[in-house]
């Protein structure tokens, strides 16, 4: 496995719309789901005034990025058509850009068409839960726009992903998945790739914690790691609680993720994540 110094030297910046973002301090990605059925915040930010309020809150609390999604990817989520997803996303991007022209926007979609329309509307990067598996045009799309790409591991689709939870060697198989995907992305010229092991996607609770325990091994891929575990079932099921009561557990798991070299935290609660980053900075310095 690559040494810590080598990992940080190779991928310690991200090119976002021509500006280099320094990743020596981990970044906070605030979640803005403009959906009606996401597992935690579905329906909360569907109206314009609610989107404005939440976007302003994320920025005020210190979000480095806003990740906007118009398609719920929770297990068993209902399927919506591409135009409906795009309308939601484009509405959200337009609202965010009225509030801030500077904060980078990530579009959370597995559809190349939605990604392209979002990038044309002012988004800066693409967050693809399917790693290009659900739309074979996604890789060529992000390469054409030359934007950062969040490459996540998932099997199947949001509707059936929990049917694909059998692994012989979990960490090794997911590492192999990323190596193959990264080779394809490198061959088409895409350099700024962020790795997301996909907590909660086609993985059991125990498998999620096995991945968390071994998260630092994914640094050998020489790409920054993003962790998205905010209020997920791997936390609230263990604590026998609900997503609404899972903030403390989220903070605990996010802390472990940062200690294991995560460079991005994708969260609903930006202020609490920002506080973790400030403390971890003192430990790592």
N, C-alpha and C positions, 0 to 999 in steps of 0.2 A: 504494500500500500504506500502511496506517496506520503512524504513527510508533511507535517503541519506547515512548515515554512513554504514548501513548494506549492501546496494547495493554495495558500493565501496569495502567493506571488503571482500565480498564473491567472487567477480569476478574482481579483479584488476590486474590479470596476465593472460597470455596466453602461453601455452606450444607449442613452435614451434620447431619441430625437436630436442626435448630434452632440449631446452633453454627456460627459463622463460622470457617473454617479459612483462615489467611493463607498465600497461595502465593508471597509474596516470596522465600521459600526453597523450592527444589524439594523435592517429596515423594517418598518411597520406598514403592512398593507391592510387598510381598512376595508371591510366588506360592506357593499351596498347592493343588496338583492332587490331588484325591482320586479319581484315575482309575487304571486298570491299564495304560494304553497311551499316555500323553503322551510326547512325543519325548525328553525328558530325564529326567523324574522319575516316569514312569509306574510304578505299583506300589510306589513307595517309601513312600507315605503313605496306604495303603489300610486298614490296621488302626488301631484307636483309639489304641493306645500310640504308634504312629508319627506320627499326626496331632498328638497332644499334644506330642511331642518337637519336631516341626518348627515348630508354632505358637509354642511357648515360645522356640525359637531365633530365629525371625523377629522376635519382639517384643524379645528381649534385645539383638539386634543393631541395633535402632533403626528397625524398620519403622513407617511412619506409617499404613499401611493393610495389610490382608491381602486378597488377591484369591483367592477360593476357586472352583474349577471342578470339575464332575463329568462333563464331556463333553470328550474329547480333540479338539482342533481342528487337530492336525497334518495335513499333506496326506495324504489317503487314509485318515484315521482311520475306525475302524469306527463305525457308527451305533448308538446305544442309545436305548431308548424314554424318554419323558418321566418316568415314575415312577421308573425306575432312576436317572436323573440327579438327580431331586429327592431321593431317599433319600440319595444320596451327599452332596449339598450340605447338606441339613438336618443330617445327622450331623456334618459338619465345623463348621457354624455353632454347633451345641450345644456341641461340645467347645471351640471358641474362646471362647465366651461364659462357660464355666466358668473359663477362664484369665484372661480380661480382659473386663470389661463396657464398657470405654472405647474400645478400638481400633476404628476404623471397618472394617467388613467390606464388601467389594465382591463381588457374586456374578457370576461369569463364565458367562453363559448367553445364548443367542439365543431362548429360549422364554419367552413372557410368563407362562405358568403356573408355571414354575420360579421365575422372578423374583418373582412375587407370593408364593409360598410361602416363599421365602427372606427376603423383606422382612418378612413376618409373623413369621418365626422370629428376627429380630434383625439381619438384614443392613441396610446403610445406603445402598447404591447399586448400580447395575447396570452391568455391563461386557458390551456386546453386540457380538460380532465381526461381526455381519451388518448392523448399522445399521438394524434393523427389517425387513430384506428377507426373512428366513426365518420371521417371525411378524408378521402385520399388526396384531396386538393389542399389540405391545410398546410403541409410542409412547403409546398411551392408558393403558397400565398404569403406566409410569413417571410420566406426568403425574398420574395419579390418586393415586399415593403421594407425588408431589412430591419425588423423590429425585434426586441427581446421576446423570447418565447418560453413560457412555463410548460415544461414537459412533465406530465403526470403519469403515474402508473395506475391503470385500471384494467380489469377484464370485463368484457361484455358492455352493457349500457346501464344507465341509471335504473332502468326498469328491471334488469335481470342480474345485475352485477353480484348479488349475494348468492347466486348459483355457482359462482366460479371462485371458490375459496379453498380449493385443495392445492397444496404445494408440497413437494418433497423436500425442498431446501429453500425456504422463503427468501432469505436475504440474497443468496446466490442467484436465484431465478430472477429477482427484480433487478439486481445488478446487471445480469445478462441482457435483460430487456432494455435497460438504459444504454448499455454499450452499443447495441444494435441500432437503436434509434439515433444516438448521437453520431454514429458513423454516417447514417443517411443525411442528417442535418449538416454535418461537416462537408459532405460531398456536394451539397447544393449551396454552400457558402455561408450558412448561418452560424455566427460565432457566439452571440449572446443568448445562451440557453440556461435556464434555471431548472433545477431538478426538484420534483415533488414526489415523494414516495407514495402518496395517495392514502393517507390515513382514513380508514372508514370505507374505502372503495374496494369492493371484492376482497375484504379482509375481516376476519373475526376480531373480537375484542382482544383475545390473547395474541393474535398475529400482529395487531397494532402495537402492542407493548413489546413484542419481540423486535419489531422494526425500530421502535423508539430506543430500546436498549442498545441496538447496533447501528444507530443512525450515523455515527462518525465514520463508519466504513464507506458510506456513499461519498465521502470527500475524495476518495480515490478517483472519482470521475472527473475531478478538476473543474467542476462547475458549482456555482453557489446553490445551497440547499434552501428550499422553502418548506415551512411546516405549517399546515393548516389543520389544526385540531380544535379550533374554538367551539366550545360548548357541545362537542360531538358525543355520540353514544358511548365511545370508549371511556369517557369520563363519567357521564351521569349514570350509566348502567352500573359501573363499579361502585359508585357512591350511593346508589339506590335513590336517585333524585331525578330532577328534570333538567332540560336545557336551560331553563330560566334560573336554576339554582346551581349552575355548573361553572360559575366564574372563578371561584377559588380553585377548583380542580384544574381549570384551564390555565390559570396562572402557574400552578405547580408544573404542569406538563410543558408549558412554554419555557419555563426556566430550565428544565432538563434539556430541551431541544437546543437552546442557546449554548449551554455548556457542551453540547455535542456538535457544535460548529454550524448550526443553522444560521443563515444570513438573512432570512426573511421570516417574519411571523405574519400570517394572514389571520386577522382577528375581527370579531365584532366589537370588542372593547379596547379601543386604542389607548386610552389613558393608562390603563393597568399594564398593557404590554409595554408602553413607553417607560414606565417605572422599572420594569424588569430589565430592559436594555440598559438603563442608567446604572443599575446595580451591577449587572454583569460586566459592564465596561471597567468598573473598579477592580473586579476580580481578575480580569484578563490583562490589565495594564501592569 
